[in-house]
Amino acid sequence: MALPHPQVPANSPDHSNRLPRLVSRSKPRTPPASSNPPPETPPLPPPPSLDNWRFLTPSRRILSKHDHELFLASPTFTLITSFIFTLSDSVRDTPVSAVNTANLSPTTAAVLSILDEAEQILGQCPAEDTGGSRFGNAAFRTFLDATERAQEGWHQKLGLSDPAAIEEVSTYLQHSFGNRARIDYGSGHELNFFMWLLCLYQLGRFSPPTPSSPSTGSATPALTTIFQQIVLVLFPRYLRLLRSLQTTYYLEPAGSHGVWGLDDYQFLPFLFGASQLLHHPYIRPKSIHNPLVLEEGAKDYLYLDQVAFVNSVKNVEGLRWHSPMLDDISAARNWGKVEGGMRKMFVAEVLGKLPVMQHFLFGSLIPAMEEMSREEEYGVGREEDEAEGGEGVVMRDGMRHVHAETGWGDCCGIKVPAAVGAQGEMKRMGMAGGLRRVPFD
């Protein structure tokens, strides 16, 4: 016997359009598009014609917020992001061991030789005895003096003979070692290393100087091989040199991020490293908590190598204590999320930060917009000419201001000792018995 159909009152509201639509489980739902997708890779332009080229000594041109806004909308901003992201794209799913080091390009081999010579200079410039200080060691300036004297010979190895070209290009390499006055190092100095390589690309030294595909922005296969050598051969060598500088001279972290940032010193190992791991069959973002994975994978993957180094210089055990941002990122579902986040972070936290970019240098190969300010207009000299350990003149939103030697303001970061300094002094005093746990961990 059929049951009577219930009567619906005439004045009852219609809720039929509020019920969710039934979706078949056999057809997966397309995830909604992200409202903030990671930046794509712009096409990398070929090197410019150097006929009648006029080289310039690089100088600071971002001296106000307005200058920074001009830069962010400039062709140079696009050139930098294109170069960095094309390098990152070139090493997708590619371990370090995949690079044929027996068939390096002449420029790659010459750069390796230069970095080796810089390491030799480091060995000739030991740190001074500062009585247990964990702040930057003044002997770092002796190292910088020696590398500055070597710049001309180094760049002749790269095929440069024009003194003006050598002066412009070598400025970026010299600044990639750290800041002379503050004895510190950060992501801006790391960026200088890649701007040096970008200058060499602009000069056609990384052959073949073939234009990229205009539709995808990806490099040609031959150029991809060169770019893999840059990321997986040259960059690890540079990192080893900088770690030696950091641990020898206790270079202070540039800026006030410290423990709350991604890393005290480096950024790009995480971008390039996430690209390397993009579709790895078993290493996941959370695998950075596994010491065995770090030990086995560090030699092949920049991300794991940098995490292992960070762990080695901290005297507290656990990423969540000494590197909470890395710990948070490890919860990502896959490396695609990490790589996309690193792209956003590079644009927002490196190129998009005035305290970082006020130190950026523009020349002829990495040009500024004509409307941007000039150092002489503000009465400031070159940054490398600032008094050693004394006052420094910097710009903030177009206002000239001075930091006393007792510290730096919020615009440029708080002067803090490096973790490598604490670890180094513990070793020197024979107290480096291992990591200590935070109470209640």
C-alpha positions as CSV (number, residue, x, y, z in Angstrom):
1,M,0.0,0.0,0.0
2,A,1.5,3.3,-1.1
3,L,1.9,6.0,1.6
4,P,0.2,9.3,1.0
5,H,2.5,12.1,-0.3
6,P,2.9,14.7,2.4
7,Q,1.2,18.0,1.7
8,V,3.5,21.1,1.5
9,P,2.1,24.3,2.8
10,A,1.5,26.9,0.1
11,N,3.5,29.5,1.9
12,S,6.6,27.2,2.5
13,P,9.9,28.6,1.1
14,D,11.5,26.8,-1.8
15,H,15.0,25.4,-0.7
16,S,15.6,23.2,-3.8
17,N,18.1,25.7,-5.3
18,R,20.1,25.7,-2.0
19,L,20.9,22.0,-2.1
20,P,24.4,21.1,-3.4
21,R,24.5,19.4,-6.8
22,L,25.2,15.7,-6.8
23,V,28.5,15.0,-8.4
24,S,29.5,11.5,-9.6
25,R,32.5,10.1,-7.7
26,S,33.7,8.5,-11.0
27,K,34.5,12.0,-12.3
28,P,37.0,13.9,-10.2
29,R,36.2,17.5,-9.6
30,T,38.6,20.1,-11.1
31,P,40.2,22.0,-8.2
32,P,39.4,25.7,-8.3
33,A,42.0,28.0,-9.9
34,S,44.3,29.7,-7.4
35,S,43.5,33.3,-6.9
36,N,47.2,33.9,-6.5
37,P,49.0,31.6,-8.9
38,P,52.9,31.5,-8.9
39,P,54.6,33.8,-11.4
40,E,55.3,32.2,-14.8
41,T,58.7,32.3,-16.6
42,P,58.9,35.2,-19.0
43,P,60.7,34.5,-22.3
44,L,64.5,35.0,-21.9
45,P,65.7,37.4,-24.5
46,P,68.9,36.7,-26.5
47,P,72.1,38.6,-25.5
48,P,72.1,42.2,-26.9
49,S,74.3,43.3,-29.8
50,L,77.5,44.9,-28.2
51,D,78.3,47.1,-31.2
52,N,79.3,50.5,-29.9
53,W,78.3,49.4,-26.4
54,R,79.0,51.8,-23.5
55,F,79.8,50.1,-20.3
56,L,78.9,51.7,-16.9
57,T,80.2,51.3,-13.4
58,P,77.2,49.8,-11.5
59,S,75.6,52.0,-8.9
60,R,72.5,52.1,-6.7
61,R,69.4,53.6,-8.4
62,I,66.7,52.4,-6.0
63,L,66.9,55.2,-3.4
64,S,63.2,55.7,-2.8
65,K,59.9,53.9,-2.8
66,H,59.1,55.5,-6.2
67,D,62.3,54.2,-7.6
68,H,61.4,50.7,-6.4
69,E,58.0,50.9,-8.1
70,L,59.7,52.0,-11.3
71,F,62.0,49.0,-11.1
72,L,59.1,46.5,-10.5
73,A,57.5,47.7,-13.7
74,S,60.7,47.8,-15.8
75,P,62.1,45.5,-18.5
76,T,65.0,44.8,-16.1
77,F,62.7,43.3,-13.5
78,T,61.4,41.0,-16.3
79,L,64.9,40.2,-17.4
80,I,65.9,39.1,-13.9
81,T,62.8,37.0,-13.2
82,S,63.2,35.4,-16.7
83,F,66.9,34.5,-16.0
84,I,66.2,33.1,-12.5
85,F,63.1,31.2,-13.4
86,T,64.6,29.8,-16.6
87,L,67.5,28.5,-14.5
88,S,65.0,26.9,-12.2
89,D,63.0,25.4,-15.1
90,S,66.2,23.9,-16.5
91,V,66.8,21.7,-13.5
92,R,63.3,20.3,-13.0
93,D,63.5,16.6,-11.9
94,T,67.3,16.8,-12.5
95,P,69.8,15.7,-9.7
96,V,73.3,17.1,-9.5
97,S,74.7,13.7,-10.6
98,A,72.9,14.0,-13.9
99,V,75.3,16.7,-15.1
100,N,78.2,15.6,-17.2
101,T,81.1,17.4,-15.5
102,A,83.6,16.1,-18.0
103,N,82.0,18.2,-20.7
104,L,81.6,21.6,-19.2
105,S,81.4,24.8,-21.2
106,P,84.6,27.0,-21.3
107,T,82.9,29.7,-19.3
108,T,81.6,27.2,-16.7
109,A,85.2,25.8,-16.3
110,A,86.6,29.4,-16.0
111,V,84.1,30.3,-13.3
112,L,84.9,27.2,-11.3
113,S,88.6,28.1,-11.5
114,I,87.8,31.6,-10.2
115,L,85.8,30.2,-7.3
116,D,88.7,27.8,-6.5
117,E,91.1,30.8,-6.4
118,A,88.8,32.7,-4.1
119,E,88.9,29.7,-1.7
120,Q,92.7,29.8,-1.9
121,I,92.6,33.5,-1.0
122,L,90.4,32.6,2.0
123,G,93.0,30.2,3.2
124,Q,95.6,33.0,3.1
125,C,93.4,35.4,5.2
126,P,92.8,33.7,8.6
127,A,90.3,35.2,11.0
128,E,91.5,37.6,13.7
129,D,91.4,36.7,17.4
130,T,88.5,38.7,18.7
131,G,88.3,37.3,22.2
132,G,85.2,35.1,21.7
133,S,83.1,37.7,19.8
134,R,80.3,36.1,17.7
135,F,79.9,39.1,15.5
136,G,81.6,39.6,12.1
137,N,85.4,39.3,12.0
138,A,87.2,42.3,10.6
139,A,89.7,39.9,8.7
140,F,86.8,39.5,6.2
141,R,87.9,42.9,4.8
142,T,91.4,41.6,4.1
143,F,89.8,38.8,2.1
144,L,87.7,41.3,0.1
145,D,90.8,43.5,-0.6
146,A,92.6,40.4,-2.0
147,T,89.7,39.4,-4.2
148,E,89.3,42.9,-5.5
149,R,93.0,42.8,-6.7
150,A,92.3,39.5,-8.4
151,Q,89.2,40.6,-10.3
152,E,91.1,41.8,-13.5
153,G,92.9,38.5,-13.9
154,W,89.8,36.5,-13.2
155,H,87.8,38.3,-15.9
156,Q,90.6,38.0,-18.4
157,K,90.1,34.2,-18.0
158,L,86.5,34.8,-19.1
159,G,87.7,36.5,-22.3
160,L,87.1,40.1,-21.2
161,S,89.8,42.7,-22.1
162,D,88.0,46.0,-22.1
163,P,88.7,47.7,-18.7
164,A,85.3,49.3,-18.6
165,A,83.6,45.9,-19.2
166,I,85.7,44.3,-16.4
167,E,84.9,47.1,-14.0
168,E,81.2,46.7,-14.6
169,V,81.0,42.9,-14.5
170,S,83.4,42.4,-11.7
171,T,81.4,44.7,-9.4
172,Y,78.7,42.1,-9.1
173,L,81.1,39.2,-8.3
174,Q,82.8,41.4,-5.6
175,H,79.4,42.2,-4.0
176,S,78.4,38.5,-4.0
177,F,80.8,37.8,-1.2
178,G,79.1,40.0,1.3
179,N,79.2,43.6,2.7
180,R,82.5,45.1,3.6
181,A,81.2,47.7,6.1
182,R,78.7,45.6,7.9
183,I,80.5,42.2,7.5
184,D,77.2,40.6,6.7
185,Y,75.7,38.4,4.0
186,G,72.1,37.8,2.8
187,S,69.9,37.0,-0.2
188,G,70.8,40.3,-1.8
189,H,74.5,39.2,-2.0
190,E,73.4,35.8,-3.3
191,L,71.4,37.7,-6.0
192,N,74.6,39.6,-7.0
193,F,76.3,36.2,-7.8
194,F,73.5,35.5,-10.3
195,M,73.6,39.0,-11.7
196,W,77.3,38.4,-12.4
197,L,76.3,35.3,-14.3
198,L,73.5,37.3,-16.0
199,C,76.1,39.8,-17.2
200,L,78.2,37.0,-18.6
201,Y,75.1,35.8,-20.4
202,Q,74.5,39.3,-21.7
203,L,78.0,39.3,-23.0
204,G,77.5,36.0,-24.9
205,R,79.9,34.1,-22.7
206,F,77.4,31.3,-22.0
207,S,77.2,29.9,-25.5
208,P,75.2,29.2,-27.5
209,P,73.5,32.6,-27.3
210,T,70.3,31.3,-28.9
211,P,67.0,33.1,-28.3
212,S,64.4,31.3,-26.2
213,S,61.1,30.0,-27.5
214,P,58.7,33.0,-27.4
215,S,55.7,30.9,-26.7
216,T,56.9,29.1,-23.6
217,G,59.9,31.0,-22.3
218,S,61.9,27.8,-22.1
219,A,65.5,27.7,-23.3
220,T,66.8,25.6,-26.2
221,P,68.2,22.2,-25.4
222,A,71.8,23.4,-25.8
223,L,71.2,26.4,-23.6
224,T,69.4,24.2,-21.0
225,T,72.5,22.1,-20.7
226,I,74.5,25.3,-20.0
227,F,71.9,26.5,-17.4
228,Q,72.0,23.1,-15.7
229,Q,75.8,23.5,-15.3
230,I,75.2,27.0,-13.8
231,V,72.7,25.7,-11.2
232,L,74.1,22.3,-10.4
233,V,77.8,22.9,-10.8
234,L,78.6,26.5,-10.3
235,F,76.0,27.3,-7.7
236,P,77.0,24.4,-5.3
237,R,80.7,25.5,-5.7
238,Y,79.7,29.1,-4.8
239,L,77.7,27.8,-1.8
240,R,80.7,25.8,-0.5
241,L,82.8,29.0,-0.7
242,L,80.2,31.1,1.0
243,R,79.8,28.6,3.8
244,S,83.5,28.7,4.4
245,L,83.3,32.5,4.5
246,Q,80.4,32.5,6.9
247,T,82.0,30.0,9.3
248,T,85.5,31.6,9.1
249,Y,84.5,35.3,9.5
250,Y,81.1,34.8,11.3
251,L,79.3,36.9,8.6
252,E,76.2,38.3,10.2
253,P,72.8,37.7,8.5
254,A,71.8,40.7,6.4
255,G,68.5,41.9,7.7
256,S,66.4,41.0,10.7
257,H,64.7,37.8,9.5
258,G,67.0,35.4,11.3
259,V,65.1,32.4,12.8
260,W,61.7,33.6,11.5
261,G,62.9,33.7,7.9
262,L,63.5,31.0,5.4
263,D,67.2,30.9,6.1
264,D,69.8,33.2,7.7
265,Y,71.8,33.6,4.4
266,Q,70.5,31.8,1.3
267,F,67.2,31.7,-0.7
268,L,67.8,30.3,-4.1
269,P,68.8,26.8,-3.0
270,F,65.2,26.3,-2.0
271,L,63.8,27.6,-5.3
272,F,66.1,25.5,-7.5
273,G,66.0,22.6,-5.1
274,A,62.2,22.4,-5.1
275,S,62.3,22.4,-8.9
276,Q,64.8,19.5,-8.8
277,L,62.4,17.5,-6.6
278,L,59.2,18.4,-8.5
279,H,58.2,14.8,-9.4
280,H,60.5,12.8,-7.2
281,P,59.1,9.2,-6.7
282,Y,59.5,9.1,-2.9
283,I,61.1,12.2,-1.4
284,R,58.3,14.4,-0.2
285,P,58.4,17.9,1.4
286,K,58.1,16.3,4.9
287,S,61.1,14.1,4.2
288,I,63.4,17.0,5.3
289,H,62.7,15.7,8.9
290,N,64.3,12.4,8.1
291,P,68.1,12.5,8.8
292,L,68.7,9.5,6.5
293,V,67.0,11.2,3.6
294,L,69.1,14.4,4.2
295,E,72.3,12.4,4.4
296,E,71.6,10.4,1.2
297,G,70.0,13.1,-0.8
298,A,72.0,16.2,0.0
299,K,74.7,15.5,-2.6
300,D,72.1,15.5,-5.4
301,Y,69.4,18.0,-4.3
302,L,70.1,21.6,-3.3
303,Y,67.0,21.8,-1.1
304,L,68.1,18.9,1.1
305,D,71.7,20.1,1.1
306,Q,70.7,23.5,2.4
307,V,68.4,22.0,5.1
308,A,71.3,19.7,6.2
309,F,73.6,22.7,6.4
310,V,71.1,24.7,8.4
311,N,70.7,21.8,10.8
312,S,74.5,21.5,11.2
313,V,75.1,25.1,12.3
314,K,72.2,25.4,14.8
315,N,72.8,24.5,18.4
316,V,69.1,23.7,19.0
317,E,67.6,20.4,17.7
318,G,64.5,20.5,15.5
319,L,63.5,22.6,12.5
320,R,60.4,23.8,14.2
321,W,62.6,25.5,16.8
322,H,65.4,27.0,14.7
323,S,63.7,27.3,11.3
324,P,59.9,27.4,11.8
325,M,59.2,28.6,8.2
326,L,61.0,25.6,6.7
327,D,59.1,23.4,9.2
328,D,55.8,24.9,8.0
329,I,56.6,24.5,4.3
330,S,57.4,20.8,4.9
331,A,53.6,20.3,5.4
332,A,52.9,21.1,1.8
333,R,51.2,18.3,-0.2
334,N,53.8,18.2,-3.0
335,W,56.9,19.9,-4.3
336,G,54.8,21.8,-6.9
337,K,53.3,23.7,-4.0
338,V,56.7,24.4,-2.6
339,E,58.2,25.4,-5.9
340,G,55.3,27.8,-6.7
341,G,55.6,29.3,-3.2
342,M,59.3,29.9,-3.7
343,R,58.6,31.7,-7.0
344,K,56.2,34.0,-5.2
345,M,58.6,34.5,-2.3
346,F,61.5,35.4,-4.7
347,V,59.3,38.1,-6.3
348,A,57.8,39.4,-3.0
349,E,60.6,38.9,-0.5
350,V,63.7,39.5,-2.6
351,L,62.9,41.7,-5.6
352,G,59.8,43.2,-3.9
353,K,61.5,44.3,-0.7
354,L,62.9,47.9,-0.6
355,P,65.4,47.1,2.2
356,V,66.9,44.4,0.0
357,M,66.7,46.2,-3.4
358,Q,68.0,49.6,-2.1
359,H,71.5,47.9,-2.3
360,F,70.9,46.6,-5.9
361,L,73.3,47.8,-8.5
362,F,72.5,48.8,-12.1
363,G,74.9,49.2,-15.0
364,S,74.6,48.9,-18.7
365,L,74.0,45.2,-18.9
366,I,71.4,45.3,-16.1
367,P,70.0,48.8,-16.7
368,A,68.0,51.1,-14.6
369,M,65.0,53.1,-15.8
370,E,66.2,56.6,-16.8
371,E,63.7,58.2,-14.4
372,M,65.2,56.4,-11.3
373,S,67.3,58.4,-8.8
374,R,71.0,58.6,-8.8
375,E,73.4,58.3,-5.9
376,E,74.9,61.8,-6.5
377,E,71.4,63.4,-6.4
378,Y,71.1,62.3,-2.8
379,G,74.6,63.1,-1.8
380,V,75.5,59.4,-1.1
381,G,78.7,57.7,-2.3
382,R,79.2,54.2,-3.3
383,E,78.2,51.6,-0.7
384,E,81.6,50.0,-0.7
385,D,83.2,53.4,0.3
386,E,81.2,53.6,3.6
387,A,83.4,53.8,6.7
388,E,84.4,50.5,8.1
389,G,82.4,49.7,11.1
390,G,81.2,53.2,11.4
391,E,78.2,55.1,10.2
392,G,76.4,54.1,7.0
393,V,74.1,56.2,4.9
394,V,71.0,54.5,3.4
395,M,67.8,55.6,1.9
396,R,64.2,55.0,3.1
397,D,61.3,56.1,1.0
398,G,63.4,58.9,-0.5
399,M,64.7,60.1,2.9
400,R,68.4,60.1,3.6
401,H,69.1,58.6,7.1
402,V,72.2,57.5,9.0
403,H,72.8,54.4,11.2
404,A,75.2,54.7,14.0
405,E,77.7,51.9,14.6
406,T,75.7,50.5,17.5
407,G,73.2,48.9,15.2
408,W,70.8,49.1,12.2
409,G,67.2,50.3,12.1
410,D,64.2,48.3,11.1
411,C,64.6,49.4,7.5
412,C,67.9,47.5,7.2
413,G,67.5,44.8,9.8
414,I,68.7,44.3,13.4
415,K,72.3,43.6,13.8
416,V,72.5,40.1,15.3
417,P,75.3,37.6,15.6
418,A,75.3,34.6,13.2
419,A,74.4,31.1,14.3
420,V,77.7,30.0,12.7
421,G,79.5,32.4,15.1
422,A,77.9,30.7,18.2
423,Q,78.7,27.3,16.8
424,G,82.3,28.3,15.9
425,E,83.0,29.7,19.4
426,M,81.6,26.6,21.0
427,K,83.9,24.4,18.9
428,R,86.9,26.7,19.7
429,M,86.2,26.3,23.4
430,G,85.7,22.6,23.2
431,M,82.1,22.7,24.1
432,A,80.6,21.5,20.8
433,G,79.2,18.2,22.2
434,G,76.2,18.1,19.9
435,L,72.8,19.6,19.6
436,R,70.8,20.4,22.7
437,R,67.1,19.9,23.0
438,V,64.7,22.7,23.8
439,P,62.9,22.0,27.2
440,F,59.6,20.2,26.7
441,D,60.4,19.3,23.2
